[in-house]
Amino acid sequence: MIALITGATAGIGKATAELFAKNGYNIIITGRRKERLDEFSTHLKTTYKVDVLSLSFDVRKLTEVETAIASIPSDWKKINVLVNNAGLAVGLGPIQEGIVDDWERMIDTNIKGLLYITRTIAPIMIENGYGHIVNIGSIAGKEVYANGNVYCATKHAVDALNKAMRIDMLPHGIKVTGIHPGMVETEFSIVRYKGDEERAKNVYKGLQPLTAEDIAETIYWAASRPAHVNISDVIITPTVQANATNTIRK
């Protein structure tokens, strides 16, 4: 069994790769930070005695995606699970004050990156005759909130792509699952606030958010259902969060 996880250098992607390796999957991990990938690859091999293929590239760049996927040896192309995890939020402000570079980073990563990866891996799965695509969305893809405009739009796009992929993959017997987390404490808020760790901590102050491991367990659960069962859509939030904006803090 082989799982390919994008954005595996931190957070949900890293926790997911760890859990799949723990359950005996050989792992293809991708990310931009090669040193982190190499270190994590060694950890997975040593700890779980699985094979690991590490691919360092930027999902926003189509030529890099195509080159990296083309480099996968034939025995690694029997991919059972693809987890489209790479994504980010950058900035938080009203649309009229938006920073175009922030918008482009989110659009290029969250939408185009997911599409580039899927476009290269889906034909492999179709040729193999099996596969499961798991797309990591967000509660922001189900509703919108103040100052979240473009990020919410990108995750709404992911939600639409989940539904479209499910139709397109149906004749080929390939499963498609959308996982939509609420508040998860990872590097997410640090990236959104451009390295302001104090501001990022305040996002989770007074409440118990989800962890990356919580989401990884949900992904693995969906991927481990019997062949006749597809988990189409999951929204997962901490108990103290009702929706994108309503939380209880101590």
SEMARNU-587901 format. One record per residue (C-alpha): residue number from 1; x, y, z; residue in one letter. Coordinates in Angstrom, 2 decimals, always signed. Each point is the difference from the previous one (the first is absolute). Layout:
BEGIN
  seq     east    north       up  type
  NUM        X        Y        Z     a
...
***
This chain:
BEGIN
  seq     east    north       up  type
    1    +0.00    +0.00    +0.00     m
    2    +1.29    +3.46    -0.94     i
    3    -1.20    +3.42    +1.16     a
    4    +1.11    +3.30    -1.55     l
    5    -0.35    +3.02    +2.29     i
    6    +0.67    +3.58    -1.10     t
    7    +1.15    +2.66    +2.43     g
    8    +1.52    -2.66    +2.25     a
    9    +2.66    +2.12    +1.71     t
   10    -2.30    +1.19    +2.81     a
   11    -3.47    -0.03    +1.49     g
   12    -2.77    -2.17    -1.42     i
   13    +2.12    -1.35    -2.85     g
   14    +2.78    -1.13    +2.30     k
   15    -2.40    -1.58    +2.50     a
   16    -1.80    -1.79    -2.83     t
   17    +3.21    -1.42    -1.44     a
   18    +0.98    -1.18    +3.48     e
   19    -3.30    -1.78    +0.57     l
   20    -0.06    -1.69    -3.40     f
   21    +3.60    -1.17    +0.52     a
   22    -0.95    -1.31    +3.45     k
   23    -2.66    -2.08    -1.72     n
   24    +2.44    -1.52    -2.45     g
   25    -0.35    +2.25    -3.05     y
   26    +3.03    +0.89    -2.06     n
   27    -0.01    +3.79    -0.24     i
   28    +0.66    +2.61    -2.67     i
   29    +0.46    +3.34    +1.73     i
   30    +0.20    +3.34    -1.77     t
   31    +0.80    +3.55    +1.03     g
   32    +2.16    +3.03    -0.73     r
   33    +2.33    -0.34    +3.00     r
   34    +2.43    -2.73    -1.05     k
   35    +1.90    -0.13    +3.29     e
   36    -3.21    -0.64    +1.90     r
   37    -1.06    -2.63    -2.51     l
   38    +3.32    -1.82    +0.26     d
   39    -0.09    +0.05    +3.80     e
   40    -3.60    -1.21    +0.08     f
   41    +0.72    -2.70    -2.57     s
   42    +2.77    -1.40    +2.19     t
   43    -2.32    +0.07    +3.02     h
   44    -2.76    -1.92    -1.79     l
   45    +2.38    -2.64    -1.36     k
   46    +1.70    -0.51    +3.34     t
   47    -3.11    +0.04    +2.17     t
   48    -2.46    -1.97    -2.13     y
   49    +2.27    -2.03    -2.31     k
   50    -1.84    +1.19    -3.10     v
   51    +1.31    +1.28    -3.31     d
   52    -0.15    +3.75    -0.55     v
   53    +0.38    +2.04    -3.17     l
   54    +0.67    +3.70    +0.56     s
   55    -0.80    +2.53    -2.73     l
   56    +0.91    +3.65    +0.52     s
   57    -1.91    +2.41    -2.25     f
   58    -2.49    +2.86    +0.07     d
   59    -3.59    -1.03    -0.79     v
   60    -0.62    +3.49    -1.41     r
   61    +2.35    -0.67    -2.92     k
   62    -1.42    -2.35    -2.61     l
   63    +3.36    -0.89    -1.57     t
   64    +1.41    -0.96    +3.41     e
   65    -3.05    -2.14    +0.74     v
   66    +0.17    -1.77    -3.36     e
   67    +3.76    -0.59    +0.28     t
   68    -0.27    -1.35    +3.55     a
   69    -2.88    -2.36    -0.73     i
   70    +1.65    -1.20    -3.21     a
   71    +3.07    -0.90    +2.07     s
   72    -1.94    -2.47    +2.16     i
   73    +1.30    -3.54    -0.68     p
   74    -2.55    -2.39    -1.49     s
   75    -0.25    -2.11    +3.15     d
   76    -0.97    +3.14    +1.94     w
   77    -2.86    +0.85    -2.36     k
   78    -2.37    -2.51    +1.59     k
   79    -1.42    +2.87    +2.03     i
   80    -2.97    -0.95    +2.16     n
   81    -0.62    +3.35    +1.72     v
   82    +0.71    +3.58    -1.03     l
   83    -0.39    +2.62    +2.72     v
   84    -0.16    +3.49    -1.49     n
   85    +1.02    +1.79    +3.17     n
   86    +2.28    +2.84    -1.13     a
   87    -1.77    +3.29    +0.68     g
   88    +0.20    +3.24    +1.94     l
   89    -1.65    +3.23    +1.05     a
   90    +1.95    +3.26    -0.32     v
   91    -1.24    +3.25    +1.48     g
   92    -3.34    +0.95    +1.50     l
   93    -1.73    +3.18    -1.08     g
   94    -2.87    +1.48    -1.99     p
   95    -0.02    -0.49    -3.76     i
   96    +0.65    +3.67    -0.75     q
   97    +3.26    -0.17    +1.97     e
   98    +1.11    -3.37    -1.31     g
   99    +3.60    -0.65    -0.99     i
  100    +0.02    -1.49    -3.48     v
  101    +3.11    -2.07    +0.68     d
  102    -1.81    -1.63    +2.95     d
  103    -2.98    -0.75    -2.23     w
  104    +2.19    -1.58    -2.65     e
  105    +1.85    -2.17    +2.52     r
  106    -3.31    -1.38    +1.28     m
  107    -1.53    -0.51    -3.44     i
  108    +3.17    -1.56    -1.41     d
  109    +0.44    -2.37    +2.95     t
  110    -3.52    -0.86    +1.12     n
  111    -1.65    -0.31    -3.41     i
  112    +2.57    -0.27    -2.77     k
  113    +2.44    -2.10    +2.04     g
  114    -2.76    -2.47    +0.84     l
  115    -0.99    -0.11    -3.67     l
  116    +3.57    -0.50    -1.22     y
  117    +0.56    -2.93    +2.36     i
  118    -3.34    -1.58    -0.79     t
  119    +0.53    +0.39    -3.75     r
  120    +3.24    -1.98    +0.23     t
  121    -1.09    -2.66    +2.50     i
  122    -3.60    -0.72    -1.07     a
  123    +1.05    -1.53    -3.37     p
  124    +2.39    -2.30    +1.88     i
  125    -2.84    -1.13    +2.27     m
  126    -2.30    -0.51    -2.99     i
  127    +2.63    -2.13    -1.70     e
  128    +0.49    -1.99    +3.21     n
  129    -3.75    -0.50    +0.36     g
  130    -0.16    +1.19    +3.61     y
  131    +0.67    +2.97    +2.24     g
  132    -1.34    +2.46    +2.53     h
  133    +0.42    +3.79    -0.21     i
  134    -0.35    +1.91    +3.27     v
  135    -0.21    +3.79    -0.30     n
  136    +0.60    +2.10    +3.09     i
  137    -2.43    +2.91    -0.01     g
  138    -1.15    +2.12    +2.90     s
  139    -3.10    +1.12    +1.82     i
  140    +0.81    +3.20    -1.94     a
  141    -1.06    -1.94    -3.08     g
  142    -3.48    -0.47    +1.41     k
  143    -0.65    +3.57    +1.17     e
  144    +1.74    +3.37    -0.02     v
  145    +1.16    +2.30    +2.76     y
  146    +1.10    +3.61    +0.31     a
  147    +3.38    +0.73    -1.59     n
  148    +0.35    -3.57    -1.26     g
  149    -1.16    +0.83    -3.54     n
  150    +2.62    -1.53    -2.31     v
  151    +1.00    -2.84    +2.32     y
  152    -3.67    -0.94    +0.35     c
  153    -0.39    +0.20    -3.78     a
  154    +2.90    -2.40    -0.56     t
  155    -1.42    -2.51    +2.44     k
  156    -3.46    +0.32    -1.56     h
  157    +1.75    -0.93    -3.24     a
  158    +1.46    -3.09    +1.67     v
  159    -3.49    -0.96    +1.15     d
  160    -1.30    +0.34    -3.57     a
  161    +2.93    -2.01    -1.34     l
  162    -0.74    -2.79    +2.49     n
  163    -3.48    -0.32    -1.48     k
  164    +1.21    +0.25    -3.59     a
  165    +2.80    -2.52    +0.52     m
  166    -2.44    -2.45    +1.54     r
  167    -2.04    +0.10    -3.21     i
  168    +3.05    -0.23    -2.27     d
  169    +1.57    -2.86    +1.96     m
  170    -3.24    -1.96    +0.40     l
  171    +0.37    -2.07    -3.22     p
  172    +3.50    -0.98    +1.09     h
  173    -0.87    -1.18    +3.52     g
  174    +2.23    +2.60    +1.62     i
  175    -1.19    +1.43    +3.29     k
  176    +0.01    +3.73    +0.79     v
  177    -0.27    +1.41    +3.51     t
  178    -0.11    +3.59    +1.23     g
  179    +1.24    +0.70    +3.54     i
  180    -0.91    +3.45    +1.36     h
  181    +1.64    +0.89    +3.32     p
  182    -0.94    +2.84    +2.29     g
  183    +2.61    +1.41    +2.38     m
  184    +3.18    -2.08    -0.06     v
  185    +3.12    +1.17    +1.82     e
  186    +2.87    -0.41    -2.47     t
  187    +2.23    +2.48    -1.85     e
  188    -3.17    +1.22    -1.76     f
  189    -0.49    +3.20    +2.01     s
  190    +3.73    +0.76    +0.10     i
  191    -0.01    -0.05    -3.80     v
  192    -3.20    +2.04    -0.18     r
  193    +1.51    +2.66    +2.28     y
  194    +3.31    -0.14    -1.82     k
  195    +2.12    -1.22    +2.88     g
  196    -1.69    +1.91    +2.84     d
  197    -0.04    -2.87    +2.50     e
  198    -1.62    +2.01    +2.79     e
  199    -2.95    +0.94    -2.18     r
  200    -0.25    -3.58    -1.21     a
  201    -0.17    -1.32    +3.58     k
  202    -2.91    +2.31    +0.76     n
  203    -2.10    -1.77    -2.64     v
  204    -0.16    -3.05    +2.29     y
  205    +0.09    +1.79    +3.35     k
  206    -2.60    -1.20    +2.50     g
  207    -1.14    -3.04    -1.97     l
  208    +1.16    -3.48    -0.94     q
  209    +0.44    -0.18    -3.78     p
  210    +0.39    -3.10    -2.09     l
  211    +3.48    -1.41    -0.53     t
  212    +1.61    -1.12    -3.24     a
  213    -0.26    -3.55    +1.34     e
  214    -3.79    +0.36    +0.31     d
  215    -0.25    +0.78    -3.69     i
  216    +2.47    -2.74    -0.94     a
  217    -2.13    -2.55    +1.84     e
  218    -3.07    +1.18    -1.92     t
  219    +1.85    -0.28    -3.32     i
  220    +1.23    -3.49    +0.82     y
  221    -3.45    -1.07    +1.15     w
  222    -1.52    +1.14    -3.30     a
  223    +2.75    -1.72    -1.98     a
  224    -0.33    -3.27    +1.91     s
  225    -3.72    -0.59    -0.67     r
  226    -0.96    -3.12    -1.98     p
  227    +0.18    +0.18    -3.79     a
  228    -3.76    +0.52    -0.36     h
  229    -0.05    +2.96    +2.44     v
  230    +0.95    +3.56    -0.92     n
  231    +0.00    +2.78    +2.60     i
  232    -0.95    +2.93    -2.20     s
  233    +0.20    +2.99    +2.33     d
  234    +1.06    +0.64    +3.59     v
  235    -0.13    +3.22    +2.02     i
  236    +2.01    -0.34    +3.20     i
  237    +0.23    +2.68    +2.68     t
  238    +1.06    +0.19    +3.62     p
  239    -2.87    -0.43    +2.43     t
  240    +0.20    +3.70    +0.89     v
  241    -0.55    +1.12    -3.59     q
  242    -3.48    +0.05    -1.58     a
  243    +0.94    +1.54    -3.36     n
  244    +2.65    +2.25    -1.51     a
  245    -0.67    +2.87    +2.42     t
  246    -1.76    -1.33    +3.13     n
  247    +2.26    -1.38    +2.72     t
  248    +0.01    -0.25    +3.78     i
  249    +3.11    +1.23    +1.78     r
  250    +0.85    -0.16    +3.69     k
***
